[in-house]
Structures are given as structure tokens and as C-alpha cells.
Amino acid sequence: MKPRKSILKRFKITKNGKILRRHTGLDHNLAKKSGNKRRKNSKWVALSKQEVKKIKKLLK
């Protein structure tokens, strides 16, 4: 089965097999948010175990 291209674009897989995603809410309306919040949300976040299971299934 082919991997889902949309999943490959949205997630990053580390060398150790962790799956990372971006924070939400950074596309628009950023003037309301403080610089600290924008900076904090610009980093990658690890997924929960339940989400990892679903994403790995879609990547096979």
C-alpha cells in the first residue's frame, strides 16, 4: 500500500522513530498572540502513543 502523501508532508519522523507535528494556530491572527507564545508554538511536538499508532498505520 502506498503511504499517504498528506501525512508525509504534515509530520516529521526522527531517526529513532518518533513522530513529530507542528503546533496549531500559527497560520493567521498572530497579532493577538504574544511573541513568547508564537516562539513557543513554532517548535515541533511529539505525538501521543494513540496518535502514533494511527499515523504509522497510514504511512505503511
Gaussian input, Z-matrix of N, CA and C with variables (Angstrom, degrees):
# hf/3-21g

backbone

0 1
 N
 C     1     B1
 C     2     B2     1     A1
 N     3     B3     2     A2     1     D1
 C     4     B4     3     A3     2     D2
 C     5     B5     4     A4     3     D3
 N     6     B6     5     A5     4     D4
 C     7     B7     6     A6     5     D5
 C     8     B8     7     A7     6     D6
 N     9     B9     8     A8     7     D7
 C    10    B10     9     A9     8     D8
 C    11    B11    10    A10     9     D9
 N    12    B12    11    A11    10    D10
 C    13    B13    12    A12    11    D11
 C    14    B14    13    A13    12    D12
 N    15    B15    14    A14    13    D13
 C    16    B16    15    A15    14    D14
 C    17    B17    16    A16    15    D15
 N    18    B18    17    A17    16    D16
 C    19    B19    18    A18    17    D17
 C    20    B20    19    A19    18    D18
 N    21    B21    20    A20    19    D19
 C    22    B22    21    A21    20    D20
 C    23    B23    22    A22    21    D21
 N    24    B24    23    A23    22    D22
 C    25    B25    24    A24    23    D23
 C    26    B26    25    A25    24    D24
 N    27    B27    26    A26    25    D25
 C    28    B28    27    A27    26    D26
 C    29    B29    28    A28    27    D27
 N    30    B30    29    A29    28    D28
 C    31    B31    30    A30    29    D29
 C    32    B32    31    A31    30    D30
 N    33    B33    32    A32    31    D31
 C    34    B34    33    A33    32    D32
 C    35    B35    34    A34    33    D33
 N    36    B36    35    A35    34    D34
 C    37    B37    36    A36    35    D35
 C    38    B38    37    A37    36    D36
 N    39    B39    38    A38    37    D37
 C    40    B40    39    A39    38    D38
 C    41    B41    40    A40    39    D39
 N    42    B42    41    A41    40    D40
 C    43    B43    42    A42    41    D41
 C    44    B44    43    A43    42    D42
 N    45    B45    44    A44    43    D43
 C    46    B46    45    A45    44    D44
 C    47    B47    46    A46    45    D45
 N    48    B48    47    A47    46    D46
 C    49    B49    48    A48    47    D47
 C    50    B50    49    A49    48    D48
 N    51    B51    50    A50    49    D49
 C    52    B52    51    A51    50    D50
 C    53    B53    52    A52    51    D51
 N    54    B54    53    A53    52    D52
 C    55    B55    54    A54    53    D53
 C    56    B56    55    A55    54    D54
 N    57    B57    56    A56    55    D55
 C    58    B58    57    A57    56    D56
 C    59    B59    58    A58    57    D57
 N    60    B60    59    A59    58    D58
 C    61    B61    60    A60    59    D59
 C    62    B62    61    A61    60    D60
 N    63    B63    62    A62    61    D61
 C    64    B64    63    A63    62    D62
 C    65    B65    64    A64    63    D63
 N    66    B66    65    A65    64    D64
 C    67    B67    66    A66    65    D65
 C    68    B68    67    A67    66    D66
 N    69    B69    68    A68    67    D67
 C    70    B70    69    A69    68    D68
 C    71    B71    70    A70    69    D69
 N    72    B72    71    A71    70    D70
 C    73    B73    72    A72    71    D71
 C    74    B74    73    A73    72    D72
 N    75    B75    74    A74    73    D73
 C    76    B76    75    A75    74    D74
 C    77    B77    76    A76    75    D75
 N    78    B78    77    A77    76    D76
 C    79    B79    78    A78    77    D77
 C    80    B80    79    A79    78    D78
 N    81    B81    80    A80    79    D79
 C    82    B82    81    A81    80    D80
 C    83    B83    82    A82    81    D81
 N    84    B84    83    A83    82    D82
 C    85    B85    84    A84    83    D83
 C    86    B86    85    A85    84    D84
 N    87    B87    86    A86    85    D85
 C    88    B88    87    A87    86    D86
 C    89    B89    88    A88    87    D87
 N    90    B90    89    A89    88    D88
 C    91    B91    90    A90    89    D89
 C    92    B92    91    A91    90    D90
 N    93    B93    92    A92    91    D91
 C    94    B94    93    A93    92    D92
 C    95    B95    94    A94    93    D93
 N    96    B96    95    A95    94    D94
 C    97    B97    96    A96    95    D95
 C    98    B98    97    A97    96    D96
 N    99    B99    98    A98    97    D97
 C   100   B100    99    A99    98    D98
 C   101   B101   100   A100    99    D99
 N   102   B102   101   A101   100   D100
 C   103   B103   102   A102   101   D101
 C   104   B104   103   A103   102   D102
 N   105   B105   104   A104   103   D103
 C   106   B106   105   A105   104   D104
 C   107   B107   106   A106   105   D105
 N   108   B108   107   A107   106   D106
 C   109   B109   108   A108   107   D107
 C   110   B110   109   A109   108   D108
 N   111   B111   110   A110   109   D109
 C   112   B112   111   A111   110   D110
 C   113   B113   112   A112   111   D111
 N   114   B114   113   A113   112   D112
 C   115   B115   114   A114   113   D113
 C   116   B116   115   A115   114   D114
 N   117   B117   116   A116   115   D115
 C   118   B118   117   A117   116   D116
 C   119   B119   118   A118   117   D117
 N   120   B120   119   A119   118   D118
 C   121   B121   120   A120   119   D119
 C   122   B122   121   A121   120   D120
 N   123   B123   122   A122   121   D121
 C   124   B124   123   A123   122   D122
 C   125   B125   124   A124   123   D123
 N   126   B126   125   A125   124   D124
 C   127   B127   126   A126   125   D125
 C   128   B128   127   A127   126   D126
 N   129   B129   128   A128   127   D127
 C   130   B130   129   A129   128   D128
 C   131   B131   130   A130   129   D129
 N   132   B132   131   A131   130   D130
 C   133   B133   132   A132   131   D131
 C   134   B134   133   A133   132   D132
 N   135   B135   134   A134   133   D133
 C   136   B136   135   A135   134   D134
 C   137   B137   136   A136   135   D135
 N   138   B138   137   A137   136   D136
 C   139   B139   138   A138   137   D137
 C   140   B140   139   A139   138   D138
 N   141   B141   140   A140   139   D139
 C   142   B142   141   A141   140   D140
 C   143   B143   142   A142   141   D141
 N   144   B144   143   A143   142   D142
 C   145   B145   144   A144   143   D143
 C   146   B146   145   A145   144   D144
 N   147   B147   146   A146   145   D145
 C   148   B148   147   A147   146   D146
 C   149   B149   148   A148   147   D147
 N   150   B150   149   A149   148   D148
 C   151   B151   150   A150   149   D149
 C   152   B152   151   A151   150   D150
 N   153   B153   152   A152   151   D151
 C   154   B154   153   A153   152   D152
 C   155   B155   154   A154   153   D153
 N   156   B156   155   A155   154   D154
 C   157   B157   156   A156   155   D155
 C   158   B158   157   A157   156   D156
 N   159   B159   158   A158   157   D157
 C   160   B160   159   A159   158   D158
 C   161   B161   160   A160   159   D159
 N   162   B162   161   A161   160   D160
 C   163   B163   162   A162   161   D161
 C   164   B164   163   A163   162   D162
 N   165   B165   164   A164   163   D163
 C   166   B166   165   A165   164   D164
 C   167   B167   166   A166   165   D165
 N   168   B168   167   A167   166   D166
 C   169   B169   168   A168   167   D167
 C   170   B170   169   A169   168   D168
 N   171   B171   170   A170   169   D169
 C   172   B172   171   A171   170   D170
 C   173   B173   172   A172   171   D171
 N   174   B174   173   A173   172   D172
 C   175   B175   174   A174   173   D173
 C   176   B176   175   A175   174   D174
 N   177   B177   176   A176   175   D175
 C   178   B178   177   A177   176   D176
 C   179   B179   178   A178   177   D177

   B1=1.4447
   B2=1.5312
   B3=1.3160
   B4=1.4695
   B5=1.5287
   B6=1.3471
   B7=1.4684
   B8=1.5224
   B9=1.3194
   B10=1.4637
   B11=1.5201
   B12=1.3203
   B13=1.4647
   B14=1.5215
   B15=1.3338
   B16=1.4634
   B17=1.5274
   B18=1.3250
   B19=1.4694
   B20=1.5259
   B21=1.3223
   B22=1.4636
   B23=1.5220
   B24=1.3398
   B25=1.4606
   B26=1.5281
   B27=1.3217
   B28=1.4616
   B29=1.5218
   B30=1.3237
   B31=1.4586
   B32=1.5186
   B33=1.3375
   B34=1.4563
   B35=1.5179
   B36=1.3193
   B37=1.4539
   B38=1.5276
   B39=1.3276
   B40=1.4582
   B41=1.5249
   B42=1.3166
   B43=1.4609
   B44=1.5312
   B45=1.3376
   B46=1.4633
   B47=1.5233
   B48=1.3295
   B49=1.4569
   B50=1.5140
   B51=1.3365
   B52=1.4612
   B53=1.5212
   B54=1.3155
   B55=1.4600
   B56=1.5238
   B57=1.3344
   B58=1.4585
   B59=1.5155
   B60=1.3305
   B61=1.4595
   B62=1.5195
   B63=1.3465
   B64=1.4599
   B65=1.5251
   B66=1.3336
   B67=1.4614
   B68=1.5202
   B69=1.3191
   B70=1.4627
   B71=1.5274
   B72=1.3186
   B73=1.4508
   B74=1.5107
   B75=1.3213
   B76=1.4648
   B77=1.5259
   B78=1.3208
   B79=1.4597
   B80=1.5264
   B81=1.3333
   B82=1.4622
   B83=1.5237
   B84=1.3340
   B85=1.4666
   B86=1.5299
   B87=1.3210
   B88=1.4603
   B89=1.5252
   B90=1.3283
   B91=1.4652
   B92=1.5214
   B93=1.3266
   B94=1.4658
   B95=1.5225
   B96=1.3169
   B97=1.4598
   B98=1.5228
   B99=1.3123
   B100=1.4625
   B101=1.5224
   B102=1.3218
   B103=1.4593
   B104=1.5073
   B105=1.3433
   B106=1.4640
   B107=1.5234
   B108=1.3194
   B109=1.4641
   B110=1.5253
   B111=1.3305
   B112=1.4714
   B113=1.5216
   B114=1.3180
   B115=1.4606
   B116=1.5269
   B117=1.3215
   B118=1.4609
   B119=1.5269
   B120=1.3330
   B121=1.4640
   B122=1.5198
   B123=1.3094
   B124=1.4626
   B125=1.5255
   B126=1.3150
   B127=1.4710
   B128=1.5293
   B129=1.3309
   B130=1.4545
   B131=1.5228
   B132=1.3439
   B133=1.4593
   B134=1.5212
   B135=1.3399
   B136=1.4569
   B137=1.5241
   B138=1.3246
   B139=1.4593
   B140=1.5215
   B141=1.3245
   B142=1.4616
   B143=1.5325
   B144=1.3265
   B145=1.4684
   B146=1.5272
   B147=1.3506
   B148=1.4625
   B149=1.5258
   B150=1.3303
   B151=1.4606
   B152=1.5205
   B153=1.3248
   B154=1.4732
   B155=1.5162
   B156=1.3182
   B157=1.4633
   B158=1.5344
   B159=1.3452
   B160=1.4631
   B161=1.5299
   B162=1.3291
   B163=1.4642
   B164=1.5198
   B165=1.3345
   B166=1.4659
   B167=1.5248
   B168=1.3284
   B169=1.4577
   B170=1.5361
   B171=1.3395
   B172=1.4579
   B173=1.5317
   B174=1.3284
   B175=1.4612
   B176=1.5275
   B177=1.3225
   B178=1.4712
   B179=1.4909
   A1=109.24
   A2=116.08
   A3=120.46
   A4=110.51
   A5=117.10
   A6=118.26
   A7=110.65
   A8=116.83
   A9=121.68
   A10=109.30
   A11=117.16
   A12=121.86
   A13=111.32
   A14=117.56
   A15=120.16
   A16=110.65
   A17=116.91
   A18=120.97
   A19=109.85
   A20=116.64
   A21=120.42
   A22=111.69
   A23=116.91
   A24=120.80
   A25=111.95
   A26=117.68
   A27=121.27
   A28=114.48
   A29=117.48
   A30=120.83
   A31=110.49
   A32=114.68
   A33=120.91
   A34=107.07
   A35=117.26
   A36=121.83
   A37=108.18
   A38=116.32
   A39=120.80
   A40=110.04
   A41=114.71
   A42=120.93
   A43=111.01
   A44=116.60
   A45=120.96
   A46=113.60
   A47=117.47
   A48=120.99
   A49=115.35
   A50=118.12
   A51=119.71
   A52=108.93
   A53=116.65
   A54=121.22
   A55=107.95
   A56=115.73
   A57=121.49
   A58=110.34
   A59=115.58
   A60=121.74
   A61=108.41
   A62=115.76
   A63=120.99
   A64=109.71
   A65=117.13
   A66=121.19
   A67=109.39
   A68=116.37
   A69=120.87
   A70=109.90
   A71=115.61
   A72=121.60
   A73=115.69
   A74=118.36
   A75=120.63
   A76=112.87
   A77=117.65
   A78=120.12
   A79=113.28
   A80=116.77
   A81=119.99
   A82=108.65
   A83=116.74
   A84=123.28
   A85=112.50
   A86=116.81
   A87=119.96
   A88=112.59
   A89=117.87
   A90=120.39
   A91=111.23
   A92=116.74
   A93=121.46
   A94=112.19
   A95=117.15
   A96=121.18
   A97=110.90
   A98=115.26
   A99=119.47
   A100=109.68
   A101=115.98
   A102=120.86
   A103=111.70
   A104=115.92
   A105=119.11
   A106=111.07
   A107=116.55
   A108=120.76
   A109=111.01
   A110=116.79
   A111=119.99
   A112=111.07
   A113=116.65
   A114=120.90
   A115=110.90
   A116=115.59
   A117=120.79
   A118=111.04
   A119=116.14
   A120=120.58
   A121=113.55
   A122=118.86
   A123=120.17
   A124=112.31
   A125=117.20
   A126=121.18
   A127=111.37
   A128=115.86
   A129=121.84
   A130=109.50
   A131=116.68
   A132=123.30
   A133=108.72
   A134=116.35
   A135=120.32
   A136=109.95
   A137=116.47
   A138=121.72
   A139=110.57
   A140=116.23
   A141=120.86
   A142=108.79
   A143=115.66
   A144=119.81
   A145=112.01
   A146=116.29
   A147=119.53
   A148=110.84
   A149=116.60
   A150=120.44
   A151=111.22
   A152=116.49
   A153=120.85
   A154=109.92
   A155=116.42
   A156=121.19
   A157=110.67
   A158=116.61
   A159=121.10
   A160=111.58
   A161=116.56
   A162=120.62
   A163=110.95
   A164=117.07
   A165=120.15
   A166=110.87
   A167=116.30
   A168=120.10
   A169=110.43
   A170=116.22
   A171=120.29
   A172=112.73
   A173=117.24
   A174=120.79
   A175=112.93
   A176=118.14
   A177=119.65
   A178=111.89
   D1=140.53
   D2=-179.94
   D3=-75.73
   D4=146.32
   D5=175.04
   D6=-73.98
   D7=150.57
   D8=178.51
   D9=-73.45
   D10=120.35
   D11=-177.88
   D12=-64.24
   D13=-35.36
   D14=-179.32
   D15=-64.68
   D16=-34.74
   D17=178.63
   D18=-69.84
   D19=-40.87
   D20=179.97
   D21=-62.33
   D22=-33.99
   D23=-178.72
   D24=-75.09
   D25=-31.68
   D26=-172.71
   D27=-90.54
   D28=-19.50
   D29=-175.93
   D30=-123.05
   D31=155.88
   D32=178.90
   D33=-121.53
   D34=133.17
   D35=179.81
   D36=-106.65
   D37=125.00
   D38=-177.88
   D39=-81.32
   D40=172.91
   D41=-179.71
   D42=-62.79
   D43=-34.08
   D44=-179.20
   D45=-85.15
   D46=0.53
   D47=176.40
   D48=95.98
   D49=4.26
   D50=176.00
   D51=-72.49
   D52=148.59
   D53=176.48
   D54=-111.18
   D55=127.22
   D56=-176.88
   D57=-115.15
   D58=151.12
   D59=176.99
   D60=-133.12
   D61=166.13
   D62=176.72
   D63=-87.98
   D64=157.84
   D65=173.03
   D66=-68.52
   D67=154.57
   D68=178.35
   D69=-90.23
   D70=164.84
   D71=172.52
   D72=81.31
   D73=28.02
   D74=-179.06
   D75=-116.57
   D76=17.55
   D77=-178.66
   D78=-89.35
   D79=-37.65
   D80=-179.85
   D81=-155.42
   D82=178.30
   D83=-176.28
   D84=59.27
   D85=38.46
   D86=-177.63
   D87=-83.54
   D88=-15.01
   D89=-179.09
   D90=-64.45
   D91=-29.88
   D92=179.88
   D93=-73.40
   D94=-24.83
   D95=-172.99
   D96=-90.12
   D97=145.35
   D98=-180.00
   D99=-74.12
   D100=161.33
   D101=179.24
   D102=-62.74
   D103=-37.25
   D104=179.04
   D105=-61.68
   D106=-43.57
   D107=-179.41
   D108=-66.00
   D109=-41.62
   D110=178.94
   D111=-64.49
   D112=-42.02
   D113=179.82
   D114=-65.74
   D115=-43.92
   D116=-179.61
   D117=-62.56
   D118=-39.71
   D119=-177.88
   D120=-79.19
   D121=-6.26
   D122=-178.92
   D123=-81.15
   D124=-8.06
   D125=-177.80
   D126=-86.37
   D127=162.97
   D128=177.27
   D129=-81.52
   D130=148.58
   D131=-177.58
   D132=-125.84
   D133=140.20
   D134=177.55
   D135=-76.75
   D136=147.27
   D137=178.86
   D138=-82.91
   D139=160.69
   D140=174.97
   D141=-75.60
   D142=166.59
   D143=-177.11
   D144=-62.36
   D145=-38.11
   D146=-179.82
   D147=-65.41
   D148=-41.17
   D149=-179.74
   D150=-68.54
   D151=-38.42
   D152=179.63
   D153=-59.69
   D154=-42.08
   D155=-179.29
   D156=-60.18
   D157=-44.26
   D158=-179.26
   D159=-67.65
   D160=-42.42
   D161=-177.43
   D162=-67.57
   D163=-41.15
   D164=179.70
   D165=-63.29
   D166=-34.03
   D167=177.97
   D168=-64.19
   D169=-38.71
   D170=-179.48
   D171=-75.08
   D172=-20.52
   D173=-178.89
   D174=-85.92
   D175=-10.72
   D176=-178.81
   D177=-76.56

